[in-house]
Amino acid sequence: MKILKLLLQSRTLAGLVMILILWQLLHVGVSSRIMPGPLETTLAFFRLLSEGLLLHIGISFYRIVAAMAVAMFLGVPLGLWMGLSKRADWILSPMTYILYPIPKVAFLPLFMVLFGLGDASKIILIIAIIVFPIILAVRDGVKEIPEELHYSVRSLGLNQRQIYTELVLPAVLPKILSALRVSIGVSIATLFFSENFATTYGIGYFIMNAWIMADYVGMFAGILAMSLMGILIFKGVDLLEKRLCPWLLVTASG
C-alpha cells in the first residue's frame, strides 16, 4: 500500500513504472537479444559508467547546456527587441520566418568545415535550430502584455530599465521557459545526429558504435543514458521555473 501511495503521489515515478512495464512486455514479446530487458540494460548502464560511458554523458551534457545557454543569450534580447520595437519587428520577423523552417541539420558539413570537427560545430548546429523558437516565444510574450499595463507602470514613474525588470521580464519568463522545454527534445535529437560524424565522444557516438558492434545491451544503455540526461535537464528547467516564477505556483494552487 505504501508503494502504491508513493506512485500515486509522484507522477514522474508512476510514469517511469509504466514505461518499465511496457518495456518488459516488449522484451518478452520480441524475445530477441535485439531487445534487452530493462533490468539487463540498467545493470549494463551502471557497469558501463566506469568503462567510459560517464565521459560520453559529460561531453554530451556540456554540448547541450552550452548550446542552450548561448541560444538564450542571443534569442531573449532579440525577442525582447522585436516585441518592444515595431521597427525591429518589421525588419527581423521576415528573416526569422524564412530561416526558421530551413532544416539546419543539412548545414552540419558546412559548420564542420568552418568551425572544425570538435565541439564548436555541434554546439553551433544546436544553437541554429533552437534559437528561433526562443526568439519567437519571447517576441510573442512581449506582444501579449496588455497595453494598459504599460500605461500603468509609466504612470507610476518607472524608467525604461524598471519597465523591463518589473513588467516585461516577469511577463515573458514563462514563455522563455516553455520554449526552453521544447528545445530540450530538439537539442538532444540534433546532438544525437551530430555526434555520429567525425567524433569519438558523446552519447550519440556511443550508441551508434554499440549498434555497429552488435552490442544491443550497450546500445540500450546509451539510449537510457541519453534519456536520463534529457530528464535531468528538463527537471532543471522545472526547478528554474519554481525559483524565477513563484507566482505560477500560487496561480496553479489557487
CYANA upper distance limits for C-alpha pairs under 8 A (distance plus 0.5 A):
  1 MET  CA      5 LYS  CA      6.59
  2 LYS  CA      6 LEU  CA      6.65
  3 ILE  CA      7 LEU  CA      6.73
  4 LEU  CA      8 LEU  CA      6.76
  5 LYS  CA      9 GLN  CA      6.74
  6 LEU  CA     10 SER  CA      6.69
  7 LEU  CA     11 ARG  CA      7.33
  7 LEU  CA     13 LEU  CA      6.46
  7 LEU  CA     14 ALA  CA      5.44
  8 LEU  CA     14 ALA  CA      7.23
 10 SER  CA     14 ALA  CA      6.69
 11 ARG  CA     15 GLY  CA      6.50
 12 THR  CA     16 LEU  CA      6.69
 13 LEU  CA     17 VAL  CA      6.74
 14 ALA  CA     18 MET  CA      6.82
 15 GLY  CA     19 ILE  CA      6.72
 16 LEU  CA     20 LEU  CA      6.70
 17 VAL  CA     21 ILE  CA      6.72
 18 MET  CA     22 LEU  CA      6.74
 19 ILE  CA     23 TRP  CA      6.50
 20 LEU  CA     24 GLN  CA      6.58
 20 LEU  CA     38 PRO  CA      7.07
 21 ILE  CA     25 LEU  CA      6.71
 22 LEU  CA     26 LEU  CA      6.63
 23 TRP  CA     27 HIS  CA      6.63
 23 TRP  CA     37 GLY  CA      7.41
 23 TRP  CA     38 PRO  CA      7.14
 24 GLN  CA     28 VAL  CA      6.71
 24 GLN  CA     37 GLY  CA      6.17
 24 GLN  CA     38 PRO  CA      6.86
 25 LEU  CA     29 GLY  CA      6.46
 26 LEU  CA     30 VAL  CA      6.44
 26 LEU  CA     35 MET  CA      8.26
 27 HIS  CA     31 SER  CA      6.35
 27 HIS  CA     32 SER  CA      7.93
 27 HIS  CA     35 MET  CA      6.02
 27 HIS  CA     36 PRO  CA      6.59
 27 HIS  CA     37 GLY  CA      5.88
 28 VAL  CA     37 GLY  CA      8.46
 30 VAL  CA     35 MET  CA      7.34
 31 SER  CA     35 MET  CA      7.79
 32 SER  CA     36 PRO  CA      7.89
 33 ARG  CA    216 TYR  CA      7.53
 34 ILE  CA    216 TYR  CA      6.19
 34 ILE  CA    217 VAL  CA      8.44
 35 MET  CA    216 TYR  CA      7.73
 35 MET  CA    217 VAL  CA      8.43
 36 PRO  CA     40 GLU  CA      6.98
 36 PRO  CA     41 THR  CA      6.96
 36 PRO  CA    216 TYR  CA      7.64
 36 PRO  CA    217 VAL  CA      6.44
 36 PRO  CA    220 PHE  CA      8.08
 37 GLY  CA     41 THR  CA      6.66
 38 PRO  CA     42 THR  CA      6.44
 39 LEU  CA     43 LEU  CA      6.72
 40 GLU  CA     44 ALA  CA      6.71
 40 GLU  CA    217 VAL  CA      7.84
 41 THR  CA     45 PHE  CA      6.52
 41 THR  CA    217 VAL  CA      6.22
 41 THR  CA    218 GLY  CA      7.93
 41 THR  CA    220 PHE  CA      6.78
 41 THR  CA    221 ALA  CA      5.93
 42 THR  CA     46 PHE  CA      6.97
 42 THR  CA    221 ALA  CA      7.28
 43 LEU  CA     47 ARG  CA      6.75
 44 ALA  CA     48 LEU  CA      6.43
 44 ALA  CA    217 VAL  CA      7.38
 44 ALA  CA    218 GLY  CA      7.20
 44 ALA  CA    221 ALA  CA      6.82
 45 PHE  CA     49 LEU  CA      6.75
 45 PHE  CA    218 GLY  CA      7.93
 45 PHE  CA    221 ALA  CA      5.33
 45 PHE  CA    222 GLY  CA      7.92
 45 PHE  CA    224 LEU  CA      8.14
 45 PHE  CA    225 ALA  CA      7.99
 46 PHE  CA     50 SER  CA      7.98
 47 ARG  CA     51 GLU  CA      7.53
 48 LEU  CA     52 GLY  CA      6.91
 48 LEU  CA     53 LEU  CA      6.01
 48 LEU  CA     54 LEU  CA      8.24
 48 LEU  CA    218 GLY  CA      8.39
 49 LEU  CA     53 LEU  CA      5.16
 49 LEU  CA     54 LEU  CA      5.31
 50 SER  CA     54 LEU  CA      7.30
 52 GLY  CA     56 HIS  CA      7.18
 53 LEU  CA     57 ILE  CA      6.72
 53 LEU  CA    203 ILE  CA      8.15
 53 LEU  CA    206 PHE  CA      8.14
 53 LEU  CA    222 GLY  CA      8.17
 54 LEU  CA     58 GLY  CA      6.65
 55 LEU  CA     59 ILE  CA      6.76
 55 LEU  CA    201 TYR  CA      8.24
 55 LEU  CA    202 GLY  CA      8.23
 56 HIS  CA     60 SER  CA      6.70
 56 HIS  CA    201 TYR  CA      5.95
 56 HIS  CA    202 GLY  CA      4.72
 56 HIS  CA    203 ILE  CA      5.71
 56 HIS  CA    206 PHE  CA      7.67
 57 ILE  CA     61 PHE  CA      6.44
 57 ILE  CA    202 GLY  CA      6.80
 57 ILE  CA    203 ILE  CA      6.36
 57 ILE  CA    225 ALA  CA      7.54
 57 ILE  CA    226 MET  CA      7.98
 57 ILE  CA    229 MET  CA      8.11
 58 GLY  CA     62 TYR  CA      6.63
 58 GLY  CA    202 GLY  CA      8.37
 59 ILE  CA     63 ARG  CA      6.80
 59 ILE  CA    201 TYR  CA      7.47
 59 ILE  CA    202 GLY  CA      6.18
 60 SER  CA     64 ILE  CA      6.81
 60 SER  CA    191 LEU  CA      8.00
 60 SER  CA    202 GLY  CA      5.50
 60 SER  CA    203 ILE  CA      6.73
 61 PHE  CA     65 VAL  CA      6.60
 61 PHE  CA    229 MET  CA      7.58
 62 TYR  CA     66 ALA  CA      6.36
 63 ARG  CA     67 ALA  CA      6.58
 63 ARG  CA    119 ASP  CA      7.34
 63 ARG  CA    122 LYS  CA      7.84
 63 ARG  CA    123 ILE  CA      6.20
 63 ARG  CA    191 LEU  CA      8.43
 64 ILE  CA     68 MET  CA      6.61
 64 ILE  CA    123 ILE  CA      7.57
 64 ILE  CA    126 ILE  CA      8.10
 64 ILE  CA    187 SER  CA      6.99
 64 ILE  CA    188 ILE  CA      7.69
 64 ILE  CA    191 LEU  CA      7.85
 65 VAL  CA     69 ALA  CA      6.53
 66 ALA  CA     70 VAL  CA      6.72
 66 ALA  CA    123 ILE  CA      7.53
 67 ALA  CA     71 ALA  CA      6.53
 67 ALA  CA    123 ILE  CA      5.59
 67 ALA  CA    124 ILE  CA      7.37
 67 ALA  CA    126 ILE  CA      6.52
 67 ALA  CA    127 ILE  CA      5.80
 68 MET  CA     72 MET  CA      6.59
 68 MET  CA    126 ILE  CA      8.36
 68 MET  CA    127 ILE  CA      7.26
 68 MET  CA    130 ILE  CA      8.18
 68 MET  CA    180 LEU  CA      8.30
 68 MET  CA    183 SER  CA      8.48
 69 ALA  CA     73 PHE  CA      6.65
 70 VAL  CA     74 LEU  CA      6.68
 70 VAL  CA    127 ILE  CA      7.52
 71 ALA  CA     75 GLY  CA      6.10
 71 ALA  CA    127 ILE  CA      5.81
 71 ALA  CA    128 ALA  CA      8.47
 71 ALA  CA    130 ILE  CA      7.24
 71 ALA  CA    131 VAL  CA      5.38
 71 ALA  CA    134 ILE  CA      8.17
 72 MET  CA     76 VAL  CA      6.05
 72 MET  CA    131 VAL  CA      7.56
 72 MET  CA    134 ILE  CA      7.57
 73 PHE  CA     77 PRO  CA      7.57
 74 LEU  CA     78 LEU  CA      7.02
 74 LEU  CA    131 VAL  CA      7.78
 75 GLY  CA     79 GLY  CA      6.42
 75 GLY  CA    131 VAL  CA      5.99
 75 GLY  CA    132 PHE  CA      7.54
 75 GLY  CA    134 ILE  CA      6.05
 75 GLY  CA    135 ILE  CA      5.15
 75 GLY  CA    138 VAL  CA      8.43
 76 VAL  CA     80 LEU  CA      6.62
 76 VAL  CA    134 ILE  CA      7.22
 76 VAL  CA    135 ILE  CA      6.54
 76 VAL  CA    138 VAL  CA      6.73
 76 VAL  CA    176 ILE  CA      8.20
 77 PRO  CA     81 TRP  CA      6.57
 78 LEU  CA     82 MET  CA      6.64
 78 LEU  CA    135 ILE  CA      6.74
 79 GLY  CA     83 GLY  CA      6.53
 79 GLY  CA    134 ILE  CA      7.95
 79 GLY  CA    135 ILE  CA      4.90
 79 GLY  CA    136 LEU  CA      6.75
 79 GLY  CA    137 ALA  CA      7.90
 79 GLY  CA    138 VAL  CA      5.31
 79 GLY  CA    139 ARG  CA      4.86
 80 LEU  CA     84 LEU  CA      6.60
 80 LEU  CA    138 VAL  CA      6.64
 80 LEU  CA    139 ARG  CA      6.21
 80 LEU  CA    142 VAL  CA      7.18
 81 TRP  CA     85 SER  CA      6.25
 81 TRP  CA     88 ALA  CA      7.08
 81 TRP  CA     89 ASP  CA      8.17
 81 TRP  CA    139 ARG  CA      8.18
 82 MET  CA     86 LYS  CA      7.26
 82 MET  CA     87 ARG  CA      8.32
 82 MET  CA     88 ALA  CA      5.58
 82 MET  CA     89 ASP  CA      4.83
 82 MET  CA     92 LEU  CA      7.78
 82 MET  CA     93 SER  CA      8.20
 82 MET  CA    139 ARG  CA      6.28
 83 GLY  CA     89 ASP  CA      7.20
 83 GLY  CA    138 VAL  CA      7.93
 83 GLY  CA    139 ARG  CA      4.86
 83 GLY  CA    140 ASP  CA      7.21
 83 GLY  CA    141 GLY  CA      8.25
 83 GLY  CA    142 VAL  CA      5.64
 83 GLY  CA    143 LYS  CA      6.07
 84 LEU  CA    139 ARG  CA      8.49
 84 LEU  CA    142 VAL  CA      7.39
 84 LEU  CA    143 LYS  CA      7.99
 85 SER  CA     89 ASP  CA      6.68
 86 LYS  CA     90 TRP  CA      6.48
 87 ARG  CA     91 ILE  CA      6.79
 88 ALA  CA     92 LEU  CA      6.37
 88 ALA  CA     93 SER  CA      8.44
 89 ASP  CA     93 SER  CA      5.79
 90 TRP  CA     94 PRO  CA      7.78
 91 ILE  CA     95 MET  CA      7.96
 92 LEU  CA     96 THR  CA      6.64
 93 SER  CA     97 TYR  CA      6.62
 94 PRO  CA     98 ILE  CA      6.74
 95 MET  CA     99 LEU  CA      6.62
 96 THR  CA    100 TYR  CA      6.24
 96 THR  CA    132 PHE  CA      7.31
 97 TYR  CA    101 PRO  CA      7.72
 98 ILE  CA    102 ILE  CA      7.86
100 TYR  CA    129 ILE  CA      8.22
100 TYR  CA    132 PHE  CA      6.43
100 TYR  CA    133 PRO  CA      8.38
103 PRO  CA    107 PHE  CA      8.49
104 LYS  CA    108 LEU  CA      7.91
104 LYS  CA    125 LEU  CA      7.39
104 LYS  CA    128 ALA  CA      7.19
104 LYS  CA    129 ILE  CA      6.65
105 VAL  CA    125 LEU  CA      7.38
105 VAL  CA    190 THR  CA      7.88
107 PHE  CA    111 PHE  CA      6.66
107 PHE  CA    125 LEU  CA      8.14
108 LEU  CA    112 MET  CA      6.60
108 LEU  CA    121 SER  CA      7.67
108 LEU  CA    122 LYS  CA      8.13
108 LEU  CA    125 LEU  CA      7.03
108 LEU  CA    194 SER  CA      7.79
109 PRO  CA    113 VAL  CA      6.80
110 LEU  CA    114 LEU  CA      6.66
111 PHE  CA    115 PHE  CA      6.09
111 PHE  CA    116 GLY  CA      7.78
111 PHE  CA    121 SER  CA      5.64
111 PHE  CA    122 LYS  CA      8.44
111 PHE  CA    124 ILE  CA      8.06
111 PHE  CA    125 LEU  CA      7.81
112 MET  CA    116 GLY  CA      5.21
112 MET  CA    117 LEU  CA      5.68
112 MET  CA    118 GLY  CA      8.47
112 MET  CA    121 SER  CA      5.79
113 VAL  CA    117 LEU  CA      8.04
114 LEU  CA    121 SER  CA      8.39
115 PHE  CA    120 ALA  CA      6.55
115 PHE  CA    121 SER  CA      5.87
116 GLY  CA    120 ALA  CA      7.48
116 GLY  CA    121 SER  CA      6.79
117 LEU  CA    121 SER  CA      6.99
117 LEU  CA    198 ALA  CA      6.59
117 LEU  CA    199 THR  CA      7.63
118 GLY  CA    122 LYS  CA      7.89
118 GLY  CA    199 THR  CA      7.67
119 ASP  CA    123 ILE  CA      6.58
120 ALA  CA    124 ILE  CA      6.50
121 SER  CA    125 LEU  CA      6.65
122 LYS  CA    126 ILE  CA      6.96
122 LYS  CA    191 LEU  CA      7.45
122 LYS  CA    194 SER  CA      6.46
122 LYS  CA    195 GLU  CA      8.09
123 ILE  CA    127 ILE  CA      6.72
124 ILE  CA    128 ALA  CA      6.56
125 LEU  CA    129 ILE  CA      6.99
125 LEU  CA    190 THR  CA      8.26
126 ILE  CA    130 ILE  CA      6.78
126 ILE  CA    187 SER  CA      6.33
126 ILE  CA    190 THR  CA      6.82
126 ILE  CA    191 LEU  CA      7.56
127 ILE  CA    131 VAL  CA      6.11
128 ALA  CA    132 PHE  CA      8.00
129 ILE  CA    186 VAL  CA      8.48
129 ILE  CA    187 SER  CA      8.42
130 ILE  CA    134 ILE  CA      7.17
130 ILE  CA    183 SER  CA      6.26
130 ILE  CA    186 VAL  CA      7.90
130 ILE  CA    187 SER  CA      7.72
131 VAL  CA    135 ILE  CA      6.73
132 PHE  CA    136 LEU  CA      6.73
133 PRO  CA    137 ALA  CA      6.45
133 PRO  CA    179 ALA  CA      6.93
133 PRO  CA    183 SER  CA      8.39
134 ILE  CA    138 VAL  CA      6.64
134 ILE  CA    176 ILE  CA      6.98
134 ILE  CA    179 ALA  CA      6.10
134 ILE  CA    180 LEU  CA      7.66
135 ILE  CA    139 ARG  CA      6.62
136 LEU  CA    140 ASP  CA      6.48
137 ALA  CA    141 GLY  CA      6.51
137 ALA  CA    175 LYS  CA      6.36
137 ALA  CA    176 ILE  CA      6.95
137 ALA  CA    179 ALA  CA      6.92
138 VAL  CA    142 VAL  CA      6.75
138 VAL  CA    172 VAL  CA      6.56
138 VAL  CA    175 LYS  CA      6.82
138 VAL  CA    176 ILE  CA      6.57
139 ARG  CA    143 LYS  CA      6.85
140 ASP  CA    144 GLU  CA      6.68
141 GLY  CA    145 ILE  CA      7.40
141 GLY  CA    171 ALA  CA      7.49
141 GLY  CA    172 VAL  CA      5.53
141 GLY  CA    175 LYS  CA      6.67
142 VAL  CA    168 VAL  CA      7.02
142 VAL  CA    171 ALA  CA      7.76
142 VAL  CA    172 VAL  CA      6.72
145 ILE  CA    149 LEU  CA      7.66
145 ILE  CA    168 VAL  CA      8.23
145 ILE  CA    171 ALA  CA      7.57
146 PRO  CA    150 HIS  CA      7.72
147 GLU  CA    151 TYR  CA      7.04
148 GLU  CA    152 SER  CA      6.62
149 LEU  CA    153 VAL  CA      6.75
150 HIS  CA    154 ARG  CA      6.69
150 HIS  CA    163 ILE  CA      8.43
150 HIS  CA    167 LEU  CA      8.49
151 TYR  CA    155 SER  CA      6.59
152 SER  CA    156 LEU  CA      7.00
153 VAL  CA    157 GLY  CA      7.29
153 VAL  CA    158 LEU  CA      6.47
153 VAL  CA    163 ILE  CA      7.43
153 VAL  CA    167 LEU  CA      8.39
154 ARG  CA    158 LEU  CA      5.98
154 ARG  CA    159 ASN  CA      7.91
154 ARG  CA    163 ILE  CA      8.37
158 LEU  CA    162 GLN  CA      6.10
158 LEU  CA    163 ILE  CA      6.67
159 ASN  CA    163 ILE  CA      6.72
160 GLN  CA    164 TYR  CA      6.95
161 ARG  CA    165 THR  CA      6.86
162 GLN  CA    166 GLU  CA      6.10
162 GLN  CA    167 LEU  CA      8.23
163 ILE  CA    167 LEU  CA      5.80
163 ILE  CA    168 VAL  CA      6.90
164 TYR  CA    168 VAL  CA      5.28
164 TYR  CA    169 LEU  CA      6.30
165 THR  CA    169 LEU  CA      6.05
165 THR  CA    170 PRO  CA      7.69
166 GLU  CA    170 PRO  CA      7.11
167 LEU  CA    171 ALA  CA      6.66
168 VAL  CA    172 VAL  CA      6.78
169 LEU  CA    173 LEU  CA      6.33
170 PRO  CA    174 PRO  CA      8.30
170 PRO  CA    245 CYS  CA      7.96
172 VAL  CA    176 ILE  CA      6.71
173 LEU  CA    177 LEU  CA      6.73
173 LEU  CA    244 LEU  CA      8.34
173 LEU  CA    245 CYS  CA      7.81
174 PRO  CA    178 SER  CA      6.59
174 PRO  CA    241 GLU  CA      7.90
174 PRO  CA    245 CYS  CA      7.69
175 LYS  CA    179 ALA  CA      6.67
176 ILE  CA    180 LEU  CA      6.64
177 LEU  CA    181 ARG  CA      6.72
177 LEU  CA    237 VAL  CA      7.37
177 LEU  CA    241 GLU  CA      7.42
178 SER  CA    182 VAL  CA      6.94
179 ALA  CA    183 SER  CA      6.62
180 LEU  CA    184 ILE  CA      6.90
180 LEU  CA    237 VAL  CA      8.14
181 ARG  CA    185 GLY  CA      8.03
181 ARG  CA    234 PHE  CA      6.91
181 ARG  CA    237 VAL  CA      7.55
182 VAL  CA    186 VAL  CA      7.43
183 SER  CA    187 SER  CA      6.27
184 ILE  CA    188 ILE  CA      6.73
184 ILE  CA    230 GLY  CA      7.37
184 ILE  CA    233 ILE  CA      7.96
184 ILE  CA    234 PHE  CA      7.56
185 GLY  CA    189 ALA  CA      6.74
185 GLY  CA    230 GLY  CA      7.79
186 VAL  CA    190 THR  CA      6.59
187 SER  CA    191 LEU  CA      6.45
188 ILE  CA    192 PHE  CA      6.61
188 ILE  CA    226 MET  CA      8.32
188 ILE  CA    230 GLY  CA      7.69
189 ALA  CA    193 PHE  CA      6.94
190 THR  CA    194 SER  CA      6.67
191 LEU  CA    195 GLU  CA      6.47
191 LEU  CA    204 GLY  CA      7.56
192 PHE  CA    196 ASN  CA      7.34
192 PHE  CA    203 ILE  CA      7.63
192 PHE  CA    204 GLY  CA      4.86
192 PHE  CA    205 TYR  CA      8.11
193 PHE  CA    197 PHE  CA      8.34
193 PHE  CA    204 GLY  CA      7.45
194 SER  CA    204 GLY  CA      8.26
195 GLU  CA    199 THR  CA      6.71
195 GLU  CA    201 TYR  CA      7.99
195 GLU  CA    202 GLY  CA      6.67
195 GLU  CA    203 ILE  CA      7.98
195 GLU  CA    204 GLY  CA      5.53
195 GLU  CA    205 TYR  CA      5.83
196 ASN  CA    204 GLY  CA      6.59
196 ASN  CA    205 TYR  CA      5.75
196 ASN  CA    208 MET  CA      7.64
199 THR  CA    205 TYR  CA      7.60
200 THR  CA    205 TYR  CA      6.81
201 TYR  CA    205 TYR  CA      6.60
201 TYR  CA    206 PHE  CA      7.65
202 GLY  CA    206 PHE  CA      6.79
203 ILE  CA    207 ILE  CA      6.57
203 ILE  CA    222 GLY  CA      6.68
203 ILE  CA    223 ILE  CA      8.44
203 ILE  CA    225 ALA  CA      8.07
203 ILE  CA    226 MET  CA      7.08
204 GLY  CA    208 MET  CA      6.81
204 GLY  CA    222 GLY  CA      8.42
205 TYR  CA    209 ASN  CA      6.40
206 PHE  CA    210 ALA  CA      6.64
206 PHE  CA    219 MET  CA      7.93
206 PHE  CA    222 GLY  CA      7.00
207 ILE  CA    211 TRP  CA      6.75
207 ILE  CA    218 GLY  CA      7.86
207 ILE  CA    219 MET  CA      5.26
207 ILE  CA    220 PHE  CA      8.03
207 ILE  CA    222 GLY  CA      5.77
207 ILE  CA    223 ILE  CA      7.27
208 MET  CA    212 ILE  CA      6.68
208 MET  CA    219 MET  CA      7.70
209 ASN  CA    213 MET  CA      6.75
209 ASN  CA    219 MET  CA      8.47
210 ALA  CA    214 ALA  CA      6.63
210 ALA  CA    215 ASP  CA      5.42
210 ALA  CA    216 TYR  CA      7.11
210 ALA  CA    218 GLY  CA      6.33
210 ALA  CA    219 MET  CA      5.54
211 TRP  CA    215 ASP  CA      6.32
211 TRP  CA    216 TYR  CA      6.66
211 TRP  CA    219 MET  CA      6.35
215 ASP  CA    219 MET  CA      6.66
216 TYR  CA    220 PHE  CA      6.64
217 VAL  CA    221 ALA  CA      6.62
218 GLY  CA    222 GLY  CA      6.72
219 MET  CA    223 ILE  CA      6.86
220 PHE  CA    224 LEU  CA      6.51
221 ALA  CA    225 ALA  CA      6.66
222 GLY  CA    226 MET  CA      6.71
223 ILE  CA    227 SER  CA      6.64
224 LEU  CA    228 LEU  CA      6.63
225 ALA  CA    229 MET  CA      6.65
226 MET  CA    230 GLY  CA      6.78
227 SER  CA    231 ILE  CA      6.75
228 LEU  CA    232 LEU  CA      6.56
229 MET  CA    233 ILE  CA      6.80
230 GLY  CA    234 PHE  CA      6.56
231 ILE  CA    235 LYS  CA      6.53
232 LEU  CA    236 GLY  CA      6.63
233 ILE  CA    237 VAL  CA      6.91
234 PHE  CA    238 ASP  CA      6.95
235 LYS  CA    239 LEU  CA      6.75
236 GLY  CA    240 LEU  CA      6.67
237 VAL  CA    241 GLU  CA      6.64
238 ASP  CA    242 LYS  CA      6.86
239 LEU  CA    243 ARG  CA      6.76
240 LEU  CA    244 LEU  CA      6.49
241 GLU  CA    245 CYS  CA      5.77
241 GLU  CA    246 PRO  CA      7.92
242 LYS  CA    246 PRO  CA      5.86
242 LYS  CA    248 LEU  CA      8.36
242 LYS  CA    249 LEU  CA      7.71
245 CYS  CA    249 LEU  CA      8.17
246 PRO  CA    250 VAL  CA      7.29
247 TRP  CA    251 THR  CA      6.71
248 LEU  CA    252 ALA  CA      6.60
249 LEU  CA    253 SER  CA      6.56
250 VAL  CA    254 GLY  CA      6.47
